[in-house]
């Protein structure tokens, strides 16, 4: 953990109090004022991308290019949120229906107030900005608790905000471990956006339940990639390698399981094994991927490898010797029983399980058998097959003939089902996640049949009932 100051309950509550004051000022700027401020911050992040990438690399160990790409993706989302908040959240007319034909109805979205964001260490810019950008664009102030492993990144983002947008503390960072996160949950924020493990997500929910603070949770994943017999196997293998080994496998929506139709199984496995053998982690800025960010993760990876082999799986590439902390070499496991840890639990390391299946029905069934449901991928040469499989997969996002394709599309919502969490960030759904819907009706003229009165006439109800039957009784 860094030497950053650890925020206690008092510090966190003071930050939330300051954010409460700032939220009024920020909401008062209106759509155009907030858009200008967010785009000013965006320009700061863009012009200082090398500096931010260096901070990411220092704390996570990921290669320089990966850090730059992370910032680029985050900025795309920031730009989209800034430019689309008004169109998504402004008040608009909605149909009134027959019984309320005399009412003009509209719905608009208001800021919640103060949002607490608890971020992860694996993507310390891209992931939390998926909440921060959309919360700010929706008119909220934000108190951000970065991971204790990447506090410098969180502080850097807040400092650059203060430079780009002078004024009240609309965005603040408080640093520390689980105690700081728990303090933020109990500090009176209007919503918590959490990204991290499923186990920690449960703790966050329990703390928030004490004050009925709503939560959006983006937790772990055990994402599957399905390869059909007619797929481009070279492309599928490249995607599997990137999804499995990229960022040292420390990607919640990466690839941890691959199910391949029997006819393509051996050719696909050979291609993936070749790519794995050609990949080596290291500290160099241009390494394919870097070290495990946290000191405990390598032990979890080793446990999953050992369990898979003990239960009858085979190591096509790597094995127990691949774990050499702080690095883990690529590991490709095959024919691993479905009850193995490497299939059921989130490994979060550069390993992948590849199992054959009879057909796509079996592939979908196995993919959906997980208690997680964050993202998935399918490779096939048939557009119809791709759509059918994507629709059947129990996941919040599906990429066809790619992995993580949704990550670079700001208009798409992101989030999971089951143990992968609930709620959505990104896109219009992400803006609404940090807003409160408010409905307004305005009577335009007196109702021809007035039912909303204590001295309602029986004849009026009779006429209304006849109209009701004519409208709804015929199908």
N, C-alpha and C positions, 0 to 999 in steps of 0.2 A: 504494500500500500504506500501511496505517496506521502510526503510530509505535509500535504495540504492541511489546513486547519479543519478539524472535525467539528461539525455543527451539532450542538446539543439541542434539547427541546426549546430552550430559551431563544437561541439564535434562529432556529427554524421558525418559531412563532413570530419573531420580530420581522423576518423576511416576508412571511405571509401577511402580516399587518401592513408592511410597506407596499406589498403587491396589491392589497385591497384598495389603498389610496390611489395607486398608479392605475388600477383598472378603470376607475372613473374617468381619469384623464384620457386614457387610451381609447375607451369607448367613445368619449366625446370628440375625438378627432374625426370620426365618421369614416365611411368607406374609403374616400379618396386620400384622407390624411394617413390612414393606416397603410394603404397601398404604397404611398410614397415612402413611408418609414421602412416597411419591409423590403422594398426594392433597394433602398439605401444600404440596408444590412446585407442584402444579397450581393451588392457590388463590393462591399468590404470583404466578404468571404471569397469572392471570385478573384479579386486582385491580390489577396494574400493566401491563395490556395497552397503555395509551397510551404509557407510557415505553418499552416494548420496541418498539412500532411506530415510535416516533420514532427509535430506534437503527437499526432496519431501513431506514427511509427515508433516514437520513443516509448510510448506507454503500452502499445499492443504487440510490437514486434513484427507487424505485417510489412511487406515490401512497399517501397515508396509508390510504385505505380498503383497498387491496390488502394493505398491511402488517398491518392489523388482521385481515383475513380469514385471512391466513397463520397468525397466532397462534391464531385460533379453531380452525382445522383441526388444528393441532398439538396443542392442548389436548384435543380430542376423542380423538385417538389415545392421548395420555398417560393419560387417564381410562380408556379401554377396557383398555389394557395393565395398569394397576394393578388393575382390578377382575376381570380374567379370567385372570391368570397362574396362580393356584392351580388353577382348573378345568381349564386346558389342560395344565399341567405336572405335577400331582400324580401320585403312583403309583396305578396302577389295574390290576385283573385283566384278563388277556387269555386267550382260549381256549388250551388246551394241546394239543389234537389227540389222535388215537387212540393213537399210539405212546408218548406221554408223559401218558397219562390220570391217572397217579398223581402228577403234578407240578402244584402250584399255580404259575401263571406270572403275572408282573406286569412292567410297564414304568413307569419314572418318568424325569423329566428333571432333571438337575442343572446348576447354573451352570458355565460354562466357566472363569470366573475374572475376567480383565481383558480388556475389549474396547476396541480402538482404533477410533475413528470419525473418518473424514476427510470433512468436509462441503463442500458447494458454496456458491457465492455467490448463485445466482439465487433460491433459497428458503432463506435461511440459518437459519431456525427450523424450518419444517415438514419439510424433507427430512432434516436430521440427527436431529431428534427421532424420526423414523420408525425409526431405529436405536437412539438413546439410550434412549428410553422403554421399548422392548421389551427391550433388553439389561438395563436396571436392573430391570425387573419380573421378569425371569428370574433375578435374584439376582447379577448381575455388577456389578463396578465398571467405570467408563468413563473413558478418557482421550480427550478430544475435541480434534481439530485442526480449527478452522474454516478456511474459505478465507482466504487472505491479504488478500482484498478486503473481508471482513466479520469481522475479528477482534474488534471491539467487541461484536458480537452474541454470539459464542461466550463471551467473557469475562463478559458480562452474565448469560447463562444459568447459568454455573458459580457466579458470585457469589450469584445468587438461590437456588441449591441450598444453598450453604453457610449462608445465612440461614435457610432453611426447615427444613433437616435438619442441625443441628449435630452434629459428630462427625468421624470419620475421613473422608479425602478420597475419597468414593465417586464423585463426578463432578468432574473437573478439566478445564481448558482449557489447551492449549499452543498458542501462536501462531507463525506463520511461513509460509514458502512451501513449495516442493517439498522442500527439505532437511529441514524439520521433519516432513513427511509420511513421507519415507524413513526418518528416525530412528525414527519411531513403528512403522513396519513391522519394524524390526530390533531393537526394544527388548524383545522377549520377551512381547508380548501374546498372548492365546490365540486371538484372531480379529480381523481387520480388516474393518470395514464401510466401503466406499468409495463415494462418489457423485461423478461428474465425467465428463470426456470419456473416450471409448473409448481414446484414445492414452495418457492418463494412467493409466487403469485397467490397461493392459498393464504399465506401469512399476511400479505398485503390486504387481501379481502377481509380477513378476520379483524385486522386493525381498523379498516374503514367501516366495518359493520358497527363498531361502537358508536359512531356518529352518523350512521346512514349516509356516508359519503359514497357516491357512485364511483364505479371503477371501470376502466377499459383495460383488458389484460391481453397482451400478446406474449404467449408463453412458448414452450418448446415445441419441437416437431420431430417426426420420424418419417420424413417425406420419401415417397416412393416415385420411381421412374419406371414406366412401363414401355417395353420395346416389343413392337409387333414384328411378325416375320417379314413383312414387306417394308420395314423401315430402312432408312439410310443408316447402315450400321456404323460407318465412319463418323457421321455427324452425331449419332447417339452416343458413341463411345467418348467423343470429345466433350460432349455435354455432361456425361456422367462423371468424367474425370474432373471437370471444372466444378460441378456441383458437389462432388465428394471431397476433393482435396483442396480446393480454393479456400483461402483464409484459414488454412490448416484444419479444414472441416468444421470450423467454428461458425457455422451459419445455420440459424434455426430453420430456414426454408431451403436448405441445401438438399443434397441427395444422400440418403443413408441406406436405402434399399432399392434394388433393381430387380424387376421381374421380366423375364425374357421368354417369349414363345419358343418352344423347344427347337423348332427348325432353325432359329437364328442364334440359339444359345451359345454354342461353342465358338462360332465366328465372332460374335460380340465380345465374349469373354477374352478371346485372344487379343482383340483390338484394345480393349480397356487395360489388359495386363501390360501390353507394350507401352501404353502411355504412362501407366503407373511407374514402370521401371525406369522411364526416362525423366522422372520428376524427383527432385531432391530439395528438401527445405534448407534454409540457411539464414544467416544474418545479413547477407549482402543486400543492398537496395534492390537489385534485380533478381533476387531469388524467386522461385516459383511460388513459394509461400514461406511463412516465417515460423517462429516458435509458438508453442502453446502459451497463451497469454497468462493463464493462472497456473500456479504451481501444482494444483491438485488435479487438473484435468488429465494429465498423462496417465495417472493411476487408474482413472475411470476407463480410459481407452484400453489400457492393458487388461483390465478385468473383463471387458467385453470381448476382446480377442481371445483370451484364455477360455472363457466360457463357451464361445462358439466352437473352438477346436475340441474342447472336452466333450461336447455334445455331438460330435461327428462331422462338423464342417471342415473344410480344407482351406489352407492358405495358398492362394494362387500367386500372390505377391506379398512379400513381407511376412509378418507373424509377430510373435512376442518380442523378437530382437529388434523390431522396427521402432519400439518405444525406447528412446534414448533421451530422456529429459534434458533440456526443455523442448527437444524436437521429437516428432513422430514421423517416420517415413510413411509413404503411402502403403496402405494395406487393402488388398482385395481378397475377400472371403467368398467362398462358393459352397453351394449345397448346405447352407446353414439351417438347422431346424428352426421352425417358426416360433418356438418357445424360448429361444436363446435371447440373452440380454442384448446382443447385437442386432436383434430384430425388433424387440419389444421396447427397449429403453433408448433414450436419446444418448448417443455416444459423444457427439460434439467433438469429433476428431477426424483426421484424414483417413477414414476407413469406409468401406462400402461392402455390403452383402449383395451378391448376385445369385439369384435362384431361378431355375427353369420352371415354366408353367406350361400346362397343356394348351391353353388357349387364353384369349383376352378375358373371358369370363372369370377364369381362375385368377388371373392377374389382378383384376378389379377387386375380387373378393379378398385376396390377401392384402392388397393395399388398404382396403377399408377396414380390415380387422384390427388395426391399431387404434388405441384410445386417443391418439393424437390425430389432428386433421388440419394442418396449417397450409401446406401446398403440395402439389404433385406435378408430374410431367408425363407426357405420352409421346412416343415417336412412332409414326406410321406414315405410309405413303398414301393413305386414303383419307381425304377430308371428311367423308361421312363417318368413317370409323373414329377419327379423332374427336369429332363432335359428340358421338355417342359415348365414347369412353370418358371424355371430360365431364359430361353431364352426370355420369354414374359415380364419379369419384367423390368421396366424402372429404372435401377439402375446401378451404376458403379461396384458393386460387389454383388454377391449372395452366401450365404452359404446354403448348403443342409444338413439337419439333424444336424445343429449346428448353432451357432451365432458367428459372428466375426471370422470365420474360416480362412479368408484371412489375418487377421492381423499378423499371425505368419509365413506367407509364403513370404519370401523376394523377390522371383522371380515374384510375382504377382503385377501388377500396382494397385494403389489405387487413386480414385478420383470420382467425381460425375457428374451429369447432372442437368440442370435446376438451381434452386436456391441453389443447393449444390455445385456449382462451376464448374471449368473446368481445364484441364491440369491433369497431373498424377505425383505422386511420387511413389517410390519403383520400383523394378524390372528394366528391360532393358529400359522400357519407362521412368522411373524416371531418369536414367542416361542420356538419350537423352534429357529429359526436360531441363537439365542444360548444354546443348551442342549446338553447331552450326554445322549443316551439311555442309560439303564442298565437292563439286563434282570436279573431275579431269578427263580429257580425254587426251590420248596420241596417236598421230597418229602412227600406226605401219607400215603402208605402204600406198602408194598413192591409192586413191579411184579409183576402176575400172570405176565407173561412177561419175565423179566429178561435183557436182551441186553447190558447195559452192564457186562460182567465178562469177565475173561480166560478163565475156565473155563466159558464159555458152552456150554450143552448143545445138541447138534445138534437134538434134538427141539424145543427152545424156538425155535430159528431156523426150523424147519420150520413150526411153528404160526403164528409171526409172519408168515412168507411167505404162508401160506394166507390169513390175515386181510388182508394187504396186497393180494393179488390180488382178494379179494372186494370190498374197498373201492374200489380204483382201476382194476380191469380191466373195468369195465362202463360206462365213459363218464364 
